[in-house]
Amino acid sequence: MRAVVYDAFGQLPVVREVPDPACPDDGVVVRVDATGLCRSDWHAWVGHDADVRLPHVPGHELAGTIEAIGSAVRAWRPGQRVLMPFIGACGVCPPCRAGEAQVCDDQRQPGFHGWGSFAELVALDRADVNLVALPDAIAARDAAILGCRFATAYRAIVTQGRLQPGEWVAVHGCGGVGLSAVMIAAAHGGRVVAVDLAPGALEAARALGAEAVVDAGSLPQGQDAAAVVRDLTGGGVHLSIDALGSTATSLGSIASLRKRGRHVQVGLMVAEAAAPPIAMNAVMARELELIGSHGMAAAAYPAMLEEILSGQLAPGRLVGATIGLDEAPAALAAMGRPATTAGVTVILPNGG
C-alpha cells in the first residue's frame, strides 16, 4: 500500500510503498476513505510525542470501510463503514469500567502508538470496544474529523463545559477544534465570541454562528483580547475554551471568564507551554473552574451523530480543502506555520 512515512522527526515525510498492515486478532483492517490533517499529527512529527517510534506513518482521524476482521472480533464485519475515536480504549481498566474510556489507563492512539491513517489501509485493534458505525447518510469526507477534533469540541462544550442556552462562550483559536466548538456552541444556544489572529478564521467563525469576533492581532497596544471579551459580554463569559493550546490562549481563556465561569482546556499543551503560570489566587477569589477535556469515548458518539443526521450540526461545513496522499507531506509540515486559509484539510488516500 501507499503511505506517508517519515524516518526522522522534523524531516519532510515521503509517500512510498510499505507492506499492508496485518490484522490484529481483536481488531480490523480499514480501507481509509478520508482522514483529517490535524495539528496533533504535526506535534508528533516534530517530536513532541514520546510514544512515536520511527519510521512512522501519521494520522489519527479517519473514516473508512472494514476490509478484514480478526478472529476475536464479534461486533463487526467486512464492508461496514466505521470511524474511531483517537483514543483506543482497553475496555477493562477502572476508568473504562466507569464509562470514562476517554481517560483509559491503557489507551492506544492510531498514528501515535502505531502506524496511522495517512495510508490506503490502517490496522485498528480493540475493535469491539472502539469502533463507531458511520451512518450511510454521512459522507466519509465530512466524517473524517469526527474521530478527534469535532468530537473533542462536542464533549468540551456539551459535557465538560455544561453549556446552557443563552450563556456566553469564548473560543480562543479558530482552527479545526475551535471552529467545531463555535458551531457546536451556537447550535446549543450559546452566544459565541471567537478569538483569533487570522481574519479568515474569524470570518469562518461568524459564518458558523459566532455573535462577535475579536482579532487579537490588531488590538491597540496595551489592550488584550481577554479584556475585549469581558467588555463585549458585560463582565466575562460563562464558558471559555482554549482550542489552540498555548500559554497565551490558555491564560487568555481564563482571564475572559466572569465570576464562577468555566475554562475548558482542549488545545494540547506541550513543550514550553506544558506548565503555564496560572494566577490561582484569581481562580480562588472568583471561584473559577479549570477543566480538562480529552477526546470522547466511542459510547458517547450516538448523541452527536443524531445531531448531525438531524442537521443541527454540519461538520462538512468545516472542510476547507481535500487533498491526496502526495500532497499530504507538505501540508503536514505547513501546520507549524500560521494558517493562510480557514477550515480543515481532509486527505483522501484512495481517491475521492
Phi, psi and omega in degrees: 000161175267142181208157172274124185228139167235141183258350178210147180294133179082353178274136183304125179295165176231159173260123181211167176284131175226163179297146173299146181289145173282147181276123177293152179302322182261015187226198183220162165251129183245132169281122188280112178276327178200146179215136183280147174263109191243151180298333176298326176296321177295316178303317179296319182297324181276356174102017182277354184242115184290346182279344185283129177245138184267150353291160189220144172250117181280180175113123183222352176256118186210153168226137183194193185236132182294127177262323183210153178235152178280166185294336182265359183280132183244332190265355189227161179215158177302145179096346179283142176274132186218162165223177184209137172301150181292345175262111177272101187280159181274331179086354185234347181287167181305313177300319179297317180294335178273003180084019182241057185296341180293345175239036178310140179288340184229049185284149174231137185241120176300139182086358177229299178282342178206179181297144188251207196259008172279061187198166179289329180226151175218140175266134180233125179267177179053044188299318184294337179273326196244337183290149178235130178291131179263116180301146181300333183286350180254118181293148180301319178305319182281336184271348188304324184272001182287340180286339182224280194297313184290315179294323177299314179294321180300310181293323179298320181280310191276313187268301182288318182281340177053045182299134174248145179306137179091348179283150174280139179228129172255136176241114182261111183099111186248053166275209184298314178293316183296315179293326173299316180296321177300310181300313184292316180297316180296319180294336179261017173090008178282152173261108195260134168247121180259137182236128178198171176265343188257120179304322180296321178294322180290324175298318178296320179298318177300316181296335182266002173123001178294132179281329180214155177227153178232117176274098186291345181272353184237021180282149177300152179302134180092352179252135178246163185297324181298321179295320178296317179299317180297320179294318182296331189251011176068042176120357178123165183270157175283326184223132179227138184241125166269104183263358181261303182098067174217164178301316183295315183286326179294311180292324177295323177297314179297318181290344180280349189281147166279173178303138181065022177282170186236120174260130176243122178270115181246317180297139183292126180257109183225173177052231184290346179268003188292335184224075183290150180279095184272135178280084185292338176297320178290323177301316180291311186295326182263001181051053178275153175251130175249117191235134172270154176216126190229083177069202180207135182289154181303323182294343181267357185291326186305320181297317178295317180297324177298320179292328176290314180296328180282347183091358178296324176239146183221079183299336178300335179292345181274346183284118180265330182204151171239139182224167175264177180302321184296335179270351187291321181302313180294323179294322178296312180298326182290346182291347176278354179252159178304138182292140177261346178226156179269159176097177186260142173263132180243132178264136177248088188297331182252022183086166183221000000 
